[in-house]
Amino acid sequence: MNTVKNMKHIAIFDFGSQYTHLIARRIRELGVLAKIYPTDIKALKLPKDVIGIILSGGPQSVYDKKSPRVDAKIFALGLPILGLCYGHQLMAHTLKGTVRPGKIKEYGRAKLTLQGTSPLFAKIKKSSTVWMSHGDSVSKLPKEFKTIGSTNDCAIAAMKDSARDFYGLQFHPEVHHTDQGLKILNNFVFAICQAKKNWQINNIIDEQIKKIKKQVKNKKVFLLVSGGVDSSVAFSLLTKALGSKRVYGLYIDTGFMRLRESSEIRKFMKQAGFTNLRAHDASKIFYERLKGVADPEQKRKIIGQTFIDVKDVVAKKLNLDSLQWLLAQGTIYPDTIETGATKHADTIKTHHNRVDAIQKLIKQGKVIEPIADFYKDEVRKLGTLLGLPSKMVNRHPFPGPGLAIRILCHNATDEKQVLPDISKVRLPITNYHILSIKSVGVQGDNRTYAHPLAITSNKTWDALDKISSNITNATKEINRVLVLLNRTRHPLGILGAGSERSVPAELKDLVFNFPNEDRTLTLDRIKLLQKIDNIVMQEIQNAGLYDKIWQFPTVLIPIGCKHFESVVLRPVTSKEAMTASFARIKRHILKRITQKILNTGKIDYIFYDITNKPPGTIEWE
Ligand code: XMP
């Protein structure tokens, strides 16, 4: 096998798309090395072993003068080039086509219909599902180009100049939700770039161990362990590279874990053979610092900073000489990309391991993140290869800030919300209610913070999926769609049937108010969510659904009519968290969950989140 340095590879130019790394990942999955390059690299500086170029997506508009460009000479290198999303638009723009803001923006699922033939689409079905996330569109092709695919709302969804092997796709073949995406990339890599297989995951382990040894030298590492798959794999890799005497694990209990989870994690880690692990209960200081805080980004920043402060306190207690230790984190790629860590990327949310204090340590070379280039599914593969128990490797992901970002907060003194007027927007439904809370989303590679729309409907999951996309595509004021599962005493929405349909389901008449007092991160609210989250997880386990669902956040929201607390169920299926679909759980199971949650006597409404990612993110904050 070649060394990575001189290996033939595909160069990916990173325009800041949330998916740039995913493109590299997919190509590596195909068995070919791919590397990411900054967009301002000069064509002549590209290494000789580049056999093809991919221009990634990005959050900007090409007609904005400040948006990133490429050295136009890359189009004269004689290499095949594939432009994706922004990359597709940039290719059109640079080669003298036209890009305009699309009349209709597309986020999420779309149907692609192919035209003519092309090596990029060899053995691809004439009609298939693709994943879109864009506002602008190519409106006029550059000379020599032909359209080879379109969707309902995007006439030039795919284009080619076969003489020069240039291809552009408005959609994202790299995301799991584009049905034939991997086949399309396969065609580009093997048929068009004529690559030969030169990459496999076992190489990654050896490669990472070498990297760890090189970075740590003769020092030791102090790892923040959460009990989840990421930090466990990082722990295992570090231990393999450095030996257990040089790796010290610290589990910080934030108080925002699931019910009884902290004690289970300690047991679990012991069983998995991790001996060098210490647990520290820091819940008091986390609660204290988050008292009264409602803004999601502020909450995230406080949590990240508190992790570091607690780590420092413990390190001091242990008399650790900071010059002799590096901080290790089980950061994985989505944590960095969604924090806006790459040059052109927007900050979607600040992950707990990317706050300022950590960024500072990173700059000083004091942080080691052995799995920061990987996605969850790769990390799981690594975990299995490293011999970790499958129960640990296959746990649902759980975010570092835990339930703190699943409890939406409200300050009574905040200015009264003026809800957007969407009465003129053409929506596929008429019976809806805009909720006064907001949640984070990601659209066209940018962060959104907007209102959810609550609806009731007895339609099929397929129909609901379309309704949801139609709504979020039609107006930027709404980034999520929720189906109401109950109306106190009268089950409605997707659980409704028979006579229940005759209950007047006028959502506009229901009350979804904030309470008159503050609702922030109090112990009572944390306990309430722990209880409800536990009901949900138990039911999912009992129904044999745990392994079928990728992640299942249950979110507490401070609105209602009596208790002013409601719940959103947010189960998703995903492969690596960069894209996700809402999960489709059988209705009798939802009915049982809903009933059990209502039996707590503390909840007014229960909603089911039918938003894919994009436009919603998995977590609400
Ligand atoms: P979103 O909500 O951005 O989440 O779709 C993608 C994945 O990342 C997890 N997540 C986090 N994980 N620290 C973490 O360790 C964080 O601050 C954080 N925020 C989100 C989320 O649960 C999902 O799996």
Residues whose N, C-alpha, C, O or C-beta is under 5 A from the ligand:
A	BS01	XMP	T350 H351 H352 P397 F398 P399 G400 P401 A577 T617 I618 E619
